[in-house]
């Protein structure tokens, strides 16, 4: 017989966290109530469900930025996810936030991403009647697509963090953009940017698109000229600038956090950066869009990826009987089934399917990837 006090002991430990941290015992719960685990908090349970999902396994064969790269050290969607998780957990631990919730959000944040990275996302967004956003698709994966249509039945806090991790171009640290998000969800948003900006620099250098000394002085002066320096500077700065999130110096008996934990109210502490580091991050982000992300969309591999996604969408929307039965369970329009099926594909699988349906469409990409 398992000792059912294990989970309760873990939940009591969470009371030592910041008063602003989300607590598993105070979670808003699941859409379908479940008997609690004897050994794990609800957030730990969500993390495990995500790791054991099929969508998580597929991340290892999904592009981050560079399509079909000839090299073993380019970032994939899976390695990106693990880097985001580690950075976010470091910040959460330093600020006395809920590390289990942080891990669940970050491991699940990109489950709905398309094959061929942002090129695939932009293509589906232009084709699908209601548009396409990978954050919303990630939520759809955990809510209705995983487990043969049953979904993972995750807690409200994890679902909110997954849905709220995307960021507009420009300064995404504006407080109005995170209104209502738990601090753990806010950490994921920022850790995502810290991770992808830095590892994408390394990939761009590896691909011959950049040299280390191409980075603007407005970036290297405050952040450093090396990968490890930049990440360390950004992470340390987030912790310093967000120190109020620890609740240290606040008399806990006088706090009135919401029943479900997380952010206290309007005007509560936010996850942020100091002005100099925040400005440097925004300059770096704009630089990467100009020099790496937008050009990658228009190189031969990018154009071919766009062609393949367009072809697959047209085919499956017109021939829903070719979509696997698992996507038929909700009696949705053929266009939605096509989006769900295509966005679930890895780069390799999308290339194989396109090649089977129209031999020769993938060109040289097929030989590189498979």
Buried (B, 14 or more C-beta within 10 A) or exposed (E): EEEEEBBBEBBEEBEEBBBBBBBBBBBBEBEEEEEBBEEBBBBBBBBEBBEEBEBBEBBEBBBBBBBBBEEEEBBBBBBBBBBBBBBBBBBBBBBBBBBBBBBBBBBBBBBBBBBBBBBBBBBBBEBBEEEBBBBBBBBBBBBBBBBEEEBBBBBBBBBBBBBBBBBEEEEBBEEEBBEEBBBBBBBBBBBBBBBBBBBBBBBBBBBEBBEEEEBEEBBBEBBBEEBEEBBEBBBBBBBEBBBBBBBEEBEEEEEEBEEBBBBBEEEBBBBBBBEEBBBBBBBBBEBBEEBBBEEBBEBEBBEBBBBBBBBBBEBBBEEBEEBEEBBBEEEBEBBBBBBBBBBBBBBBBBBBBBBEBEEEBBBEBBEBBE
